[in-house]
Amino acid sequence: MQTKQDIQRLLAGAGTQPKHRLGQNFLIDLNLMRLLIEASHLGEQDVVLEVGTGTGSFSQGIAERCGRLITVEFDTTLFNIAQTQLSKFDNVTQFNTDILENKNTLQTEVLDTVQNARGEFGGRFLLVANLPYNVGSSVMANLTSGPVAADGMFVTIQKEVAERMAASPGCADYGTLSIMMGERGELHLLKERTDSVFWPRPQGESAMGSFEYNPKKARQIHDMQTFREVINLFMGHRRKMVKACVKFTEGNLEKVRHWNNVFDEAVVDPHKRPEELTPKQFV
Protein backbone atom coordinates (compact mmCIF):
# COMPACT_ATOMS: atom_id res chain seq x y z
CA MET A 1 0.00 0.00 0.00
CA GLN A 2 1.11 3.57 -0.66
CA THR A 3 1.84 6.58 1.53
CA LYS A 4 0.84 10.13 0.68
CA GLN A 5 4.36 10.74 -0.64
CA ASP A 6 4.16 7.64 -2.85
CA ILE A 7 0.87 8.80 -4.38
CA GLN A 8 2.13 12.34 -4.93
CA ARG A 9 5.24 10.95 -6.65
CA LEU A 10 3.19 8.69 -8.93
CA LEU A 11 0.84 11.52 -9.93
CA ALA A 12 3.69 13.95 -10.54
CA GLY A 13 5.45 11.35 -12.69
CA ALA A 14 2.31 11.07 -14.81
CA GLY A 15 1.92 14.85 -15.01
CA THR A 16 -1.46 14.91 -13.29
CA GLN A 17 -3.17 16.08 -10.10
CA PRO A 18 -6.27 14.91 -8.17
CA LYS A 19 -9.48 15.87 -9.97
CA HIS A 20 -12.10 17.21 -7.59
CA ARG A 21 -14.94 16.76 -10.11
CA LEU A 22 -14.27 13.00 -10.11
CA GLY A 23 -14.22 12.77 -6.31
CA GLN A 24 -10.52 11.91 -6.24
CA ASN A 25 -9.60 11.96 -2.56
CA PHE A 26 -6.94 9.35 -1.86
CA LEU A 27 -7.07 7.44 1.43
CA ILE A 28 -3.57 7.83 2.90
CA ASP A 29 -3.98 6.36 6.39
CA LEU A 30 -2.56 2.85 6.04
CA ASN A 31 -3.99 1.78 9.41
CA LEU A 32 -7.53 2.61 8.26
CA MET A 33 -6.99 0.66 5.03
CA ARG A 34 -5.92 -2.34 7.09
CA LEU A 35 -8.93 -1.86 9.40
CA LEU A 36 -11.35 -2.03 6.49
CA ILE A 37 -9.63 -5.08 5.00
CA GLU A 38 -9.61 -6.85 8.39
CA ALA A 39 -13.31 -6.08 8.92
CA SER A 40 -14.15 -7.81 5.63
CA HIS A 41 -12.37 -11.05 6.68
CA LEU A 42 -11.21 -11.65 3.13
CA GLY A 43 -10.40 -15.20 2.09
CA GLU A 44 -8.83 -16.80 -0.95
CA GLN A 45 -12.23 -17.85 -2.34
CA ASP A 46 -13.76 -14.36 -2.12
CA VAL A 47 -14.40 -12.18 -5.16
CA VAL A 48 -14.02 -8.45 -4.50
CA LEU A 49 -15.25 -5.46 -6.47
CA GLU A 50 -13.37 -2.21 -5.86
CA VAL A 51 -14.77 1.02 -7.32
CA GLY A 52 -12.16 3.75 -7.56
CA THR A 53 -8.83 2.00 -8.14
CA GLY A 54 -6.90 5.26 -7.89
CA THR A 55 -3.18 4.53 -7.98
CA GLY A 56 -3.74 0.96 -6.80
CA SER A 57 -2.81 1.54 -3.17
CA PHE A 58 -5.85 -0.03 -1.51
CA SER A 59 -6.05 -2.56 -4.36
CA GLN A 60 -2.66 -3.99 -3.35
CA GLY A 61 -3.84 -4.76 0.18
CA ILE A 62 -7.07 -6.35 -1.08
CA ALA A 63 -5.38 -8.44 -3.78
CA GLU A 64 -3.05 -9.99 -1.20
CA ARG A 65 -6.05 -11.49 0.64
CA CYS A 66 -8.77 -12.37 -1.90
CA GLY A 67 -9.25 -14.86 -4.70
CA ARG A 68 -10.07 -12.33 -7.42
CA LEU A 69 -10.13 -8.54 -7.38
CA ILE A 70 -12.13 -6.70 -10.03
CA THR A 71 -11.29 -3.03 -9.82
CA VAL A 72 -12.81 -0.13 -11.76
CA GLU A 73 -11.28 3.28 -12.48
CA PHE A 74 -12.87 5.98 -14.65
CA ASP A 75 -9.75 8.17 -15.00
CA THR A 76 -7.46 6.82 -17.75
CA THR A 77 -4.29 8.33 -16.24
CA LEU A 78 -4.93 6.70 -12.86
CA PHE A 79 -5.88 3.46 -14.59
CA ASN A 80 -2.47 3.39 -16.31
CA ILE A 81 -0.64 4.15 -13.06
CA ALA A 82 -2.50 1.39 -11.25
CA GLN A 83 -1.84 -1.06 -14.07
CA THR A 84 1.88 -0.71 -13.42
CA GLN A 85 1.50 -0.86 -9.64
CA LEU A 86 -0.64 -4.01 -9.79
CA SER A 87 1.29 -5.83 -12.49
CA LYS A 88 2.70 -8.42 -10.07
CA PHE A 89 -0.79 -9.65 -9.10
CA ASP A 90 -2.27 -12.32 -11.36
CA ASN A 91 -5.63 -12.24 -9.54
CA VAL A 92 -6.54 -8.65 -10.51
CA THR A 93 -8.81 -7.62 -13.38
CA GLN A 94 -8.88 -3.88 -14.12
CA PHE A 95 -11.50 -1.87 -15.96
CA ASN A 96 -11.08 1.65 -17.28
CA THR A 97 -14.73 2.67 -17.38
CA ASP A 98 -17.59 4.36 -15.55
CA ILE A 99 -19.05 1.85 -13.06
CA LEU A 100 -22.53 3.24 -13.81
CA GLU A 101 -24.29 2.74 -17.15
CA ASN A 102 -26.99 4.88 -15.59
CA LYS A 103 -28.10 5.64 -12.03
CA ASN A 104 -29.96 2.33 -11.72
CA THR A 105 -27.60 0.06 -13.65
CA LEU A 106 -24.00 -1.01 -13.09
CA GLN A 107 -21.66 -1.57 -16.03
CA THR A 108 -22.65 -4.84 -17.72
CA GLU A 109 -19.17 -6.13 -18.55
CA VAL A 110 -18.03 -5.57 -14.97
CA LEU A 111 -21.03 -7.52 -13.61
CA ASP A 112 -20.45 -10.34 -16.11
CA THR A 113 -16.84 -10.58 -14.91
CA VAL A 114 -18.01 -10.67 -11.29
CA GLN A 115 -20.48 -13.46 -12.04
CA ASN A 116 -17.87 -15.53 -13.87
CA ALA A 117 -15.43 -15.12 -11.00
CA ARG A 118 -18.09 -16.15 -8.47
CA GLY A 119 -18.66 -19.31 -10.44
CA GLU A 120 -14.93 -20.02 -10.52
CA PHE A 121 -14.10 -19.31 -6.87
CA GLY A 122 -17.34 -20.19 -5.10
CA GLY A 123 -16.84 -17.76 -2.22
CA ARG A 124 -18.49 -14.51 -1.23
CA PHE A 125 -18.89 -11.47 -3.47
CA LEU A 126 -17.88 -8.31 -1.60
CA LEU A 127 -17.61 -4.60 -2.32
CA VAL A 128 -14.46 -3.31 -0.60
CA ALA A 129 -13.63 0.23 -1.61
CA ASN A 130 -12.83 3.82 -0.83
CA LEU A 131 -15.88 4.87 -2.83
CA PRO A 132 -15.76 8.07 -4.90
CA TYR A 133 -18.29 10.45 -3.41
CA ASN A 134 -20.15 10.98 -6.68
CA VAL A 135 -21.11 7.31 -7.19
CA GLY A 136 -21.20 5.80 -3.69
CA SER A 137 -24.96 5.72 -3.06
CA SER A 138 -25.83 4.42 -6.52
CA VAL A 139 -23.24 1.65 -6.38
CA MET A 140 -24.43 0.41 -2.99
CA ALA A 141 -28.11 0.61 -3.95
CA ASN A 142 -27.46 -1.44 -7.09
CA LEU A 143 -25.45 -4.06 -5.22
CA THR A 144 -28.24 -4.35 -2.65
CA SER A 145 -31.22 -4.78 -4.94
CA GLY A 146 -29.85 -5.25 -8.46
CA PRO A 147 -29.46 -8.46 -10.47
CA VAL A 148 -26.01 -9.08 -8.96
CA ALA A 149 -26.20 -8.56 -5.19
CA ALA A 150 -23.22 -8.37 -2.85
CA ASP A 151 -22.83 -10.63 0.18
CA GLY A 152 -21.16 -7.75 2.00
CA MET A 153 -19.89 -4.19 1.59
CA PHE A 154 -17.00 -2.63 3.47
CA VAL A 155 -16.54 0.94 2.34
CA THR A 156 -15.45 4.47 3.08
CA ILE A 157 -18.21 6.90 2.18
CA GLN A 158 -19.50 10.35 2.95
CA LYS A 159 -20.79 10.55 6.50
CA GLU A 160 -24.20 11.67 5.24
CA VAL A 161 -24.45 8.51 3.09
CA ALA A 162 -23.51 6.35 6.09
CA GLU A 163 -26.24 8.08 8.09
CA ARG A 164 -28.78 7.38 5.32
CA MET A 165 -27.75 3.71 5.30
CA ALA A 166 -28.39 3.29 9.02
CA ALA A 167 -31.29 5.75 9.49
CA SER A 168 -34.44 4.73 11.38
CA PRO A 169 -38.07 5.49 10.42
CA GLY A 170 -39.04 9.06 11.18
CA CYS A 171 -35.52 10.43 10.77
CA ALA A 172 -34.79 13.00 8.08
CA ASP A 173 -32.07 10.70 6.67
CA TYR A 174 -34.44 7.71 6.37
CA GLY A 175 -35.05 6.81 2.74
CA THR A 176 -34.78 4.26 -0.05
CA LEU A 177 -31.21 3.23 0.83
CA SER A 178 -32.13 2.72 4.50
CA ILE A 179 -35.08 0.50 3.60
CA MET A 180 -33.29 -1.55 0.91
CA MET A 181 -30.22 -2.25 3.00
CA GLY A 182 -32.04 -2.58 6.31
CA GLU A 183 -34.35 -5.32 5.02
CA ARG A 184 -31.66 -7.35 3.24
CA GLY A 185 -28.90 -7.34 5.83
CA GLU A 186 -27.16 -5.85 8.83
CA LEU A 187 -25.64 -2.37 8.84
CA HIS A 188 -22.79 -1.11 11.02
CA LEU A 189 -20.90 2.14 11.30
CA LEU A 190 -17.28 1.03 11.73
CA LYS A 191 -15.59 4.37 12.26
CA GLU A 192 -16.09 8.09 11.72
CA ARG A 193 -13.09 9.79 10.23
CA THR A 194 -11.60 13.23 9.95
CA ASP A 195 -10.73 14.68 6.57
CA SER A 196 -7.01 14.47 7.46
CA VAL A 197 -6.90 10.77 6.45
CA PHE A 198 -7.38 11.82 2.81
CA TRP A 199 -5.28 13.69 0.31
CA PRO A 200 -6.47 16.14 -0.80
CA ARG A 201 -8.89 16.72 2.04
CA PRO A 202 -12.57 16.40 1.02
CA GLN A 203 -15.08 19.09 1.86
CA GLY A 204 -17.39 16.82 3.86
CA GLU A 205 -16.91 14.36 6.68
CA SER A 206 -16.45 10.66 6.02
CA ALA A 207 -17.16 7.33 7.66
CA MET A 208 -16.39 3.65 7.32
CA GLY A 209 -19.46 1.46 7.08
CA SER A 210 -20.34 -2.17 6.52
CA PHE A 211 -23.31 -4.13 5.21
CA GLU A 212 -23.60 -7.90 5.56
CA TYR A 213 -26.27 -9.83 3.71
CA ASN A 214 -28.81 -11.69 5.87
CA PRO A 215 -30.44 -14.55 3.90
CA LYS A 216 -33.29 -14.94 6.41
CA LYS A 217 -34.28 -11.28 5.99
CA ALA A 218 -33.81 -11.31 2.23
CA ARG A 219 -36.03 -14.37 1.73
CA GLN A 220 -39.01 -12.29 2.89
CA ILE A 221 -38.71 -10.29 -0.35
CA HIS A 222 -40.26 -12.50 -3.04
CA ASP A 223 -40.10 -10.01 -5.92
CA MET A 224 -37.30 -7.45 -5.81
CA GLN A 225 -38.64 -5.41 -8.74
CA THR A 226 -42.03 -4.98 -7.06
CA PHE A 227 -40.33 -4.20 -3.75
CA ARG A 228 -38.36 -1.40 -5.43
CA GLU A 229 -41.50 -0.06 -7.09
CA VAL A 230 -43.35 -0.01 -3.76
CA ILE A 231 -40.51 1.86 -2.04
CA ASN A 232 -40.20 4.37 -4.89
CA LEU A 233 -43.96 4.97 -4.95
CA PHE A 234 -44.38 5.70 -1.27
CA MET A 235 -41.01 7.30 -0.45
CA GLY A 236 -41.42 9.50 -3.52
CA HIS A 237 -44.29 11.08 -1.59
CA ARG A 238 -42.86 10.53 1.88
CA ARG A 239 -44.76 13.35 3.60
CA LYS A 240 -48.22 12.47 2.27
CA MET A 241 -50.48 9.99 4.04
CA VAL A 242 -49.93 6.44 2.83
CA LYS A 243 -53.49 6.18 1.48
CA ALA A 244 -52.96 9.33 -0.62
CA CYS A 245 -49.85 7.93 -2.33
CA VAL A 246 -51.70 5.19 -4.22
CA LYS A 247 -53.11 7.64 -6.75
CA PHE A 248 -49.56 7.99 -8.12
CA THR A 249 -49.16 4.28 -8.98
CA GLU A 250 -47.38 3.31 -12.19
CA GLY A 251 -46.32 0.09 -13.91
CA ASN A 252 -47.27 -3.16 -12.15
CA LEU A 253 -48.67 -1.29 -9.16
CA GLU A 254 -51.44 0.19 -11.33
CA LYS A 255 -53.00 -3.29 -11.37
CA VAL A 256 -53.59 -3.20 -7.60
CA ARG A 257 -57.21 -2.29 -6.90
CA HIS A 258 -57.67 -3.08 -3.21
CA TRP A 259 -55.03 -1.08 -1.40
CA ASN A 260 -56.98 -1.11 1.86
CA ASN A 261 -56.61 -4.89 1.95
CA VAL A 262 -52.89 -4.53 1.31
CA PHE A 263 -52.56 -2.07 4.18
CA ASP A 264 -54.50 -4.39 6.49
CA GLU A 265 -52.32 -7.41 5.65
CA ALA A 266 -49.15 -5.37 6.14
CA VAL A 267 -50.48 -3.91 9.42
CA VAL A 268 -49.99 -0.40 8.04
CA ASP A 269 -52.05 2.53 9.25
CA PRO A 270 -53.07 4.28 5.98
CA HIS A 271 -53.08 7.61 7.82
CA LYS A 272 -49.35 7.36 8.53
CA ARG A 273 -46.67 8.88 6.34
CA PRO A 274 -44.35 6.57 4.36
CA GLU A 275 -41.33 7.99 6.17
CA GLU A 276 -42.76 6.52 9.41
CA LEU A 277 -43.02 2.93 8.13
CA THR A 278 -40.41 0.30 9.00
CA PRO A 279 -38.52 -1.62 6.30
CA LYS A 280 -40.47 -4.74 7.29
CA GLN A 281 -43.77 -2.98 6.63
CA PHE A 282 -42.58 -2.13 3.12
CA VAL A 283 -41.83 -5.82 2.56
Buried (B, 14 or more C-beta within 10 A) or exposed (E): BBEBEBBBEBBEEBEBEBEEEBBBBBBBBBEBBEBBBEBBEBEEBBBBBBBBBBBBBBBBBBBEBBBBBBBBBBBEBBBBBBBEBBEEBEBBBBBBBBBBBEEEEBBEEBBEBBBBBBEEBEBBBBBBBBBBBEBBBBBBBBBBBBEBBBBBBBBBBBBBBBBBBBBEBEEEBBBBBBBBBBBBBEBBBBBEBEBEBBBEEBEEBBBBBBBBBEEEBBEEBEEBEBBBBBBBBBBEBBEBEBBEBBEEBEEEBEEEEEBEEBBEEBEBEBEBBBBBBBBEBBB
